[in-house]
């Protein structure tokens, strides 16, 4: 069985297919955690939290037959659009940077800003793709079991050594360039990008993937890994591709749910887990729901965050003090405020005016980067948050999924996803995220969009504002962190969520963690759940 999910993880579907009778208990009225479709404004269907798909492991599509269970995707090409502001660039005609899968066209776009960068871009892409290829095998296996290696029997130690194979594979792929790749993972992303490029619009556009969802600046050491995390996915065989799910992200969760129930899994909504049941011998024996009912099982998998799982749901007397302290000390800082907006017409950008009929143009399907002309803007937005203030010029990733999926909004209307940062969880000067502060920040974001696309504010029908405390309250994301805890080097691989307990098991026998707070992290990837399911199945066979 499985504790309440926070993102769509496929562990229930995998375990049920392996013959393990599985039940899922979800706190909210809909399954999927942060990957849900909700009609907050009548007629407008929003991917309320997560909003794009790329990182879901390719095996999960085929193993769970997600297309058979209704999953449909819209691939985006082009995929990135960065418009300029006239005043910021000193030009009468606003320029823009449009990137897609056509490398020659990308080079033409980049050459507007730097011919040298246009020549370097294919080499940079090949360099990053090679690193993504090297890391790929690490995503589909549990990390090296350090506890077994240190304290286990000889057989357990030999088994733990076998998990080194993906690490050795990665080293072979990177070869003599390993030092350069090491720098990508450990250095500030601006240092890496400065070695490749000179034009700020290109560097800032690429740097957004290094800081998105993270309370980091392009100048923060280790920000390169977050960039890699966002470029190592793919859709339908296209490496690095991102797309929209037909019907919103909830349709992905529905397909996974359908796959699980088709094989006999039982799924219950509005059934919150109150605590994990533990026998007098110190072994998990099920859960207690908030309504007081008990559900007995040999194992419990929690897709909740490490903090909720171990600090709220698990009786503390069964966990070592040092383990509890490590979980309590996890870095969960988040810069994200997600704003979902219903509009009665498409945004009309100065840098790419709308068609006379108002139909979507190629740039409307992109991730549209605003306030991203210069890496200094990103750093200044970060520094505001470090002072306890919402950014004066927030970094905005604007997406319009209805540009490719008209089922999401009434005819002629659209849904707009605004993934914005930086907004601190706790505000300075004694302020709190009340209605006034939420609206003041959302108004500031709208003002920024208006500068790039005049008329945007007048097109707004309604909006849904989710600050870090809102993301925590509604979706169970600690501190509002979309990854459950920061994707920093000290909280990755065999240190995620803590050293000695990175292999989905925990100090309490029979309790497993399978969400974004485990290896390899978040991003609607499915890998933590798939990996955890195989660990659980092996353990059940040996019981």
C-alpha positions in Angstrom: 0.0 0.0 0.0 1.0 3.6 -0.4 0.8 6.8 1.7 -0.8 9.9 0.1 1.0 10.9 -3.1 2.2 14.4 -3.9 3.3 13.9 -7.5 2.2 11.2 -10.0 4.4 8.2 -9.1 3.8 4.9 -10.7 4.8 2.6 -7.8 1.2 1.4 -7.2 0.9 0.4 -10.9 4.3 -1.4 -10.9 3.7 -3.3 -7.7 0.2 -4.4 -8.7 1.6 -5.6 -12.0 4.1 -7.6 -10.0 1.3 -9.3 -8.1 1.5 -7.2 -4.9 -2.0 -6.2 -3.8 -1.9 -2.4 -3.5 -4.0 0.4 -2.1 -3.5 4.1 -2.6 -4.8 6.7 -0.1 -4.9 10.3 -1.4 -5.6 13.3 0.9 -7.1 15.5 -1.9 -10.3 14.9 -4.0 -8.1 14.2 -7.1 -5.1 11.9 -7.5 -1.8 13.1 -8.8 -0.5 15.4 -6.1 1.0 18.4 -7.9 0.2 17.0 -11.4 -3.5 17.7 -11.5 -6.0 19.5 -13.8 -8.5 21.7 -11.9 -11.2 24.0 -13.2 -10.7 26.9 -10.8 -12.4 29.4 -13.0 -15.5 28.1 -14.8 -14.7 26.9 -18.3 -10.9 27.1 -17.8 -8.9 23.9 -17.0 -5.5 24.6 -15.4 -2.5 22.4 -14.8 -2.6 24.0 -11.4 0.9 23.2 -10.1 3.2 21.2 -12.5 2.5 22.2 -16.1 5.1 20.7 -18.5 6.2 17.1 -19.2 9.6 15.9 -20.3 11.4 14.0 -17.5 9.0 11.1 -17.2 11.2 8.0 -17.8 10.6 6.4 -21.2 10.2 2.9 -19.7 7.1 4.1 -17.7 5.2 5.0 -20.9 5.7 1.5 -22.2 5.6 -0.5 -19.0 2.3 1.0 -17.9 0.9 1.4 -21.4 0.0 5.0 -20.7 -1.1 5.7 -24.3 -3.5 2.8 -24.1 -4.8 4.4 -20.9 -5.5 7.7 -22.6 -2.3 9.7 -22.5 -1.9 12.2 -25.4 1.0 14.6 -25.7 1.6 17.9 -27.6 5.3 18.4 -28.4 6.4 22.0 -28.7 8.6 23.2 -31.5 9.8 25.9 -31.1 10.1 25.6 -27.4 11.7 28.8 -26.0 10.9 32.4 -26.7 12.7 35.4 -25.0 11.3 38.8 -26.1 13.3 41.9 -25.4 12.1 45.2 -24.0 12.9 48.2 -26.3 14.2 50.4 -23.5 16.3 47.6 -22.0 18.0 46.9 -25.3 18.2 50.5 -26.6 16.5 49.5 -29.9 13.4 50.8 -31.5 12.3 47.4 -32.8 12.1 44.9 -30.0 14.2 41.8 -30.7 13.5 38.3 -29.5 15.3 34.9 -29.2 13.3 31.9 -30.5 14.8 28.4 -30.1 13.5 25.1 -31.4 14.7 21.8 -32.8 16.1 23.3 -36.1 19.8 24.0 -35.3 20.3 26.2 -38.3 17.3 28.4 -37.4 18.6 28.5 -33.8 21.9 29.8 -35.1 20.2 32.5 -37.1 18.3 33.6 -34.1 21.4 33.7 -31.9 23.4 35.5 -34.5 21.1 38.6 -33.9 23.1 39.0 -30.7 26.4 37.3 -31.4 27.8 35.5 -34.4 30.4 33.8 -32.2 27.7 32.4 -30.0 25.8 31.1 -33.0 28.8 29.1 -34.0 29.4 27.8 -30.4 25.8 26.8 -29.8 25.8 23.4 -31.6 29.0 22.4 -29.7 27.4 23.5 -26.4 24.3 21.4 -27.1 26.5 18.3 -27.9 28.5 18.9 -24.8 25.4 19.0 -22.5 23.7 16.1 -24.3 26.8 13.9 -23.7 26.6 14.7 -20.0 22.8 13.9 -19.9 23.6 10.6 -21.7 26.2 9.7 -19.0 23.9 10.5 -16.1 20.8 8.8 -17.7 21.6 5.2 -16.3 21.9 6.6 -12.8 18.3 7.7 -12.9 16.9 4.2 -13.2 18.6 2.5 -10.3 18.8 2.9 -6.6 22.0 4.7 -5.4 24.9 2.8 -3.9 23.6 1.4 -0.6 26.1 2.9 1.8 24.6 1.4 4.9 24.8 -2.2 3.4 28.3 -1.4 2.2 29.4 -0.3 5.7 27.4 -2.5 8.0 25.9 -5.4 6.0 26.9 -9.0 5.5 29.5 -10.0 2.9 26.6 -10.8 0.5 25.0 -7.4 1.1 28.3 -5.7 0.6 28.8 -7.5 -2.7 25.3 -6.6 -3.8 25.8 -2.9 -2.9 29.0 -2.9 -5.0 26.9 -4.0 -8.1 25.0 -0.7 -7.8 28.3 1.1 -8.7 27.8 -0.1 -12.4 25.9 3.0 -13.5 28.6 5.3 -12.0 31.3 3.4 -13.8 29.3 3.6 -17.1 28.9 7.4 -16.6 32.7 7.7 -16.1 33.4 5.8 -19.3 31.0 8.0 -21.4 32.6 11.2 -20.1 36.1 9.9 -20.5 38.9 12.5 -20.6 36.4 15.4 -20.4 35.4 14.4 -16.9 37.0 17.5 -15.3 35.0 19.9 -17.6 31.8 18.0 -16.8 32.6 18.1 -13.1 32.7 21.8 -13.3 29.2 21.9 -14.9 27.9 20.0 -11.8 29.7 22.1 -9.2 30.3 25.6 -10.5 27.9 28.5 -10.8 26.1 28.1 -14.1 27.2 31.7 -15.1 30.8 30.5 -14.9 30.0 27.7 -17.3 28.0 29.8 -19.7 30.6 32.6 -19.7 33.1 30.0 -21.1 30.8 29.3 -24.0 28.9 32.5 -24.8 29.1 36.3 -24.7 25.5 37.5 -25.4 23.4 38.1 -22.4 20.0 37.1 -23.9 21.2 33.6 -24.7 23.0 33.2 -21.4 20.0 34.4 -19.4 17.6 32.2 -21.4 19.8 29.1 -20.7 20.4 30.1 -17.1 16.6 30.0 -16.4 16.8 26.2 -16.5 19.6 26.3 -13.9 17.6 28.3 -11.3 14.0 27.4 -12.0 12.3 26.1 -8.9 15.4 26.7 -6.9 16.3 29.4 -4.4 19.6 30.0 -6.2 21.1 32.6 -8.5 23.1 31.9 -11.7 26.1 32.9 -9.4 25.3 30.1 -6.9 27.8 27.1 -7.0 26.1 23.9 -8.1 23.4 25.6 -10.1 24.6 23.8 -13.2 23.1 20.5 -12.0 19.6 21.9 -11.9 20.1 23.0 -15.5 21.2 19.5 -16.4 18.2 18.1 -14.5 15.9 20.1 -16.9 17.7 19.2 -20.1 18.1 15.4 -19.6 14.5 14.5 -20.4 12.7 13.9 -23.7 9.4 13.0 -25.4 8.7 10.4 -28.0 12.3 9.9 -28.8 13.3 13.6 -29.0 16.0 14.3 -26.4 15.4 17.4 -24.3 11.9 18.0 -25.7 9.2 19.4 -23.4 5.5 19.2 -24.1 1.9 19.7 -22.9 -0.4 16.9 -21.8 -3.7 16.8 -23.6 -6.3 17.8 -21.0 -3.7 19.1 -18.6 -1.2 17.4 -16.3 -4.1 15.6 -14.5 -4.5 13.5 -17.6 -1.1 12.0 -17.0 -2.1 11.1 -13.4 -5.4 9.7 -14.7 -3.5 7.5 -17.1 -1.2 6.1 -14.4 -4.2 5.6 -12.1 -6.1 3.8 -14.9 -3.1 1.5 -15.5 -2.9 0.7 -11.8 -6.7 0.0 -11.4 -6.8 -2.0 -14.6 -4.5 -4.5 -12.8 -6.5 -4.5 -9.6 -5.1 -1.6 -7.5 -7.5 0.1 -5.2 -7.4 3.9 -5.1 -9.1 6.1 -2.5 -9.4 9.9 -2.6 -10.2 12.2 0.3 -8.6 9.6 2.6 -5.8 11.2 4.4 -3.2 9.1 6.3 -2.9 10.2 9.9 0.0 7.9 11.0 2.0 4.8 10.2 1.2 1.8 12.3 4.2 0.1 14.0 4.2 -3.3 15.8 5.7 -3.8 19.2 8.7 -5.5 17.4 9.4 -2.3 15.5 8.0 -3.3 12.1 5.5 -1.4 9.9 2.0 -3.0 9.9 -0.1 -0.5 8.0 -1.5 3.0 8.5 -4.3 4.8 10.4 -6.5 7.1 8.4 -7.7 10.4 9.7 -11.2 9.0 10.1 -9.7 6.5 12.5 -9.9 3.4 10.3 -6.9 1.1 10.2 -5.4 -0.5 7.1 -3.0 -3.4 7.6 -0.2 -4.2 5.3 3.3 -5.6 5.2 4.8 -2.5 3.7 4.0 1.2 3.4 5.3 3.4 0.6 5.0 7.2 1.2 5.0 9.5 -1.7 4.7 12.4 0.7 7.8 14.5 1.4 10.5 13.2 3.8 9.5 15.8 6.3 5.8 14.8 6.3 6.6 11.1 6.2 9.1 11.0 9.0 8.3 14.0 11.2 4.5 13.9 11.1 3.3 10.4 10.1 5.9 8.1 11.7 5.9 7.6 15.5 9.2 9.3 16.5 10.2 6.7 19.0 10.9 4.3 16.1 13.4 6.6 14.4 17.0 7.2 15.4 17.5 10.8 16.7 20.3 11.5 14.2 18.0 10.5 11.3 15.2 12.8 12.6 17.7 15.7 12.9 18.9 15.2 9.4 15.4 15.2 8.0 14.5 18.3 10.1 17.6 20.0 8.6 16.8 19.4 4.9 17.0 22.6 2.8 13.4 23.2 1.5 13.7 26.9 0.5 11.6 27.6 -2.5 11.3 30.8 -4.6 8.2 29.8 -6.5 4.8 31.5 -6.8 2.6 29.8 -9.4 -0.1 32.0 -10.9 -2.8 30.5 -13.2 -4.5 33.1 -15.4 -7.7 32.9 -17.5 -7.6 35.3 -20.5 -10.1 36.1 -23.2 -7.4 36.5 -25.9 -3.8 35.6 -26.6 -1.1 37.8 -25.3 0.1 40.1 -28.1 3.9 40.6 -27.7 5.6 43.7 -29.1 8.5 41.6 -30.3 6.1 39.2 -32.2 2.7 40.7 -32.9 -0.4 38.5 -33.1 -1.9 37.3 -36.4 -4.9 39.3 -37.6 -7.3 36.5 -36.8 -5.9 36.0 -33.3 -4.9 32.3 -33.9 -1.8 31.0 -32.0 1.6 31.6 -33.6 4.7 29.4 -33.1 6.0 31.4 -30.2 2.8 31.1 -28.2 3.5 27.4 -27.7 6.9 28.1 -26.1 8.1 28.7 -22.6 8.1 32.4 -22.8 10.9 34.0 -20.7 10.2 37.5 -19.4 12.7 39.7 -17.4 15.3 37.3 -18.8 17.3 39.6 -21.1 20.3 39.6 -18.8 21.7 37.3 -16.1 22.1 40.3 -13.9 18.3 40.6 -13.8 18.0 37.0 -12.6 20.6 37.7 -9.9 18.9 40.9 -8.7 15.6 39.1 -8.5 17.3 36.5 -6.3 18.9 39.1 -4.1 15.5 40.7 -3.4 14.3 37.3 -2.0 17.4 37.0 0.1 16.3 40.3 1.7 12.8 38.8 2.4 11.2 40.7 -0.4 9.4 39.4 -3.5 11.5 40.3 -6.6 10.9 43.7 -8.0 11.3 42.3 -11.5 10.5 38.6 -11.1 11.8 35.9 -13.4 8.6 34.8 -15.3 8.2 31.6 -17.3 4.9 32.1 -19.2 3.2 29.1 -20.9 0.0 28.9 -22.9 -0.9 25.2 -23.1 -4.3 26.1 -24.8 -2.3 27.3 -27.8 -1.9 23.6 -28.7 -4.8 22.1 -26.6 -8.0 24.1 -27.2 -9.9 21.8 -24.9 -8.6 23.7 -21.9 -10.5 27.0 -22.5 -13.7 28.3 -24.1 -13.4 29.3 -27.8 -11.1 32.3 -28.3 -9.9 32.1 -24.7 -6.8 30.7 -23.2 -5.2 29.4 -20.0 -1.9 31.0 -19.0 0.6 29.4 -16.6 3.0 31.8 -14.8 5.8 30.1 -13.0 7.4 33.0 -11.2 10.3 33.6 -8.8 11.7 34.8 -6.5 9.2 34.9 -3.6 10.5 34.0 -0.1 8.3 31.7 2.1 8.7 34.2 5.0 8.4 37.9 4.2 10.5 40.6 5.8 9.2 43.4 8.1 6.7 41.1 9.8 4.5 40.7 6.7 2.7 37.5 5.8 1.3 36.2 2.5 -2.2 37.4 3.1 -4.7 38.2 0.3 -3.3 41.8 0.0 0.3 40.6 -0.4 -0.6 37.9 -2.8 -2.6 40.3 -5.0 0.1 42.9 -4.8 2.7 40.4 -6.1 0.4 39.1 -8.8 -0.3 42.7 -9.9 3.5 43.3 -10.2 3.8 40.2 -12.4 0.9 41.4 -14.6 2.6 44.8 -14.9 5.8 43.1 -16.1 3.9 41.1 -18.7 2.0 44.2 -19.8 5.4 45.8 -20.7 6.1 43.0 -23.1 2.5 42.4 -24.3 0.4 45.5 -23.9 -3.3 44.7 -23.3 -2.5 41.6 -21.2 -4.0 43.1 -18.0 -7.2 43.9 -19.9 -7.6 40.3 -21.1 -7.6 38.7 -17.6 -10.8 37.0 -16.7 -9.6 35.5 -13.4 -6.5 34.2 -11.6 -5.3 31.7 -9.0 -2.3 32.7 -6.9 -0.2 30.1 -5.2 2.7 31.4 -3.0 5.2 29.1 -1.3 2.9 28.7 1.8 -0.1 27.9 -0.5 1.9 25.3 -2.4 2.8 23.7 1.0 -0.8 23.8 2.3 -2.5 22.6 -0.8 0.0 20.1 -2.3 2.1 19.2 0.7 5.3 20.6 -0.8 7.5 21.5 2.1 8.3 25.2 2.0 6.6 25.3 -1.4 9.6 23.4 -2.8 8.6 21.6 -6.0 11.4 19.0 -5.5 10.4 18.3 -1.8 13.9 19.4 -0.9 16.6 21.4 -2.8 18.4 19.7 -5.7 21.8 20.8 -4.3 24.9 18.6 -4.4 24.7 17.9 -0.7 21.1 16.5 -1.2 21.5 14.4 -4.3 22.2 10.7 -5.1 23.4 8.8 -2.0 22.6 11.8 0.2 19.0 12.1 -0.9 17.2 12.5 1.5 20.1 11.6 3.9 23.3 9.6 3.7 22.8 5.9 4.5 19.1 6.1 3.6 19.1 7.0 -0.1 17.9 3.6 -1.4 14.2 4.2 -0.6 14.3 2.2 2.6 14.4 4.0 6.0 15.4 3.0 9.6 11.9 1.6 10.2 11.5 -1.8 8.6 8.7 -1.9 6.1 8.5 1.9 5.5 9.7 3.2 2.1 10.0 6.7 0.6 9.2 7.0 -3.1 8.6 10.7 -3.9 10.6 13.6 -5.1 12.6 13.8 -1.9 14.4 10.6 -3.0 16.8 9.8 -5.8 16.8 11.1 -8.5 14.5 14.0 -7.5 11.5 15.8 -8.8 10.1 17.1 -12.0 7.3 14.7 -12.9 9.9 12.0 -13.5 8.4 8.9 -12.1 11.8 7.4 -11.5 11.6 7.5 -7.6 8.4 5.5 -7.7 9.5 3.0 -10.3 12.9 2.4 -8.5 11.2 2.1 -5.1 8.7 -0.4 -6.4 11.5 -2.7 -7.5 13.3 -2.3 -4.2 10.1 -3.2 -2.3 9.3 -6.2 -4.5 12.8 -7.6 -3.9 12.4 -7.1 -0.1 8.9 -8.7 -0.1 10.3 -11.8 -1.8 12.9 -12.2 0.9 10.4 -11.8 3.8 
